Amino acid sequence: MASNRLARDAALTALAPAVWGSTYLVTTELLPPDRPLLASTLRALPAGLVLLAAGGVLPRGVWWWRALVLGVLNIGAFFYLLFVAAYHLPGGVAALVVAVQPMLVLLLAALLLKDRIQRIQVAACVLGVLGVALLVLGPQAGMDAVGVVAGLAGALCMASGIVLTKYWGRPPGVGVLAFTGWQLTVGGLLLVPATLVAEGLPDRLTGPNLGGFAYLSVVGALFAYAVWFRGIGRLPALAVSILGFASPLAATVLGYVVLGQSLTPLQLVGAGAVVAAVVLAQPRQPRTVPTPGATTRTSEKVLVTGGEQ
């Protein structure tokens, strides 16, 4: 059934932000300090080159500049801003700032995709942000201006990338792995000169450093972005964006499991609110009311949100 397929697509797509929720833990525990550009480059470029070699397909025509734009928004600029936020803010606070991204998607989708803004969409966005706030904010939560600005700018990049990816789609005959490889490679190549000029290379890398970079590249980029772009192609833009709330939820759970952090009753309420927001925003098949003597037909229309459009 179509509803089961949508549920499976949503569950698979949610794996990507769940993996990204581990970025904050890996950054603070395994990576060398104050190296956001190096972390961004080594996360994107190796994975992109592997996918590019495996796919064997290069952009053509208009897709050269589209791949450049998407590579900057989804990968290059977003990765850098994400790591700046992670270095300047506690992981939970960084996640909260980036959590405004679904609201930006809601506005951009209305402008570019002509999606109608519905009350249930707004409710899902607000509920999700409130849930993230309950999850991650505590009395010791620190706010740093550089980190906040970087997080907001990263949220805008990601929102723009989601909506443009949905608007342009993928070129005919190009699979999701090749499409992902274009963007990771473009983003990584753009970050290389900035990394060399602004940070340079470290004198040495430890075993944990190498393990952290390998995890971010293979799991956090190659796997997660392939799943993410597949989801953008199959689900409405806002539904995909709301799934990003799985990132701070995963970050909180990892803090509890790995770092021994405690979970308060308010955090549990926040976790429930995040899950409820994700459920509210997912597309549903409209129900048809059978009439006596008539053939019941199920609409093939995929809804933008939980309500009819």
Secondary structure, DSSP 8 states (H G I E B T S, - for coil): -HHHHHHHHHHHHHHHHHHHTTHHHHHHHTS-TT-HHHHHHHHHHHHHHHHHHHH-----TTHHHHHHHHIIIIIIHHHHHHHHHHHHS-HHHHHHHHTTHHHHHHHHIIIII-----HHHHHHHHHHHHHHHHHH--TT----HHHHHHHHHHHHHHHHHHHHHHHH---TT--HHHHHHHHHHHHHHHHHHHHHHHT---S---HHHHHHHHHHHIIIIIIHHHHHHHHHHHS-HHHHHHHTTHHHHHHHHHHHHTS-----HHHHHHHHHHHHHHHHHS---------TTS---------SSSS--
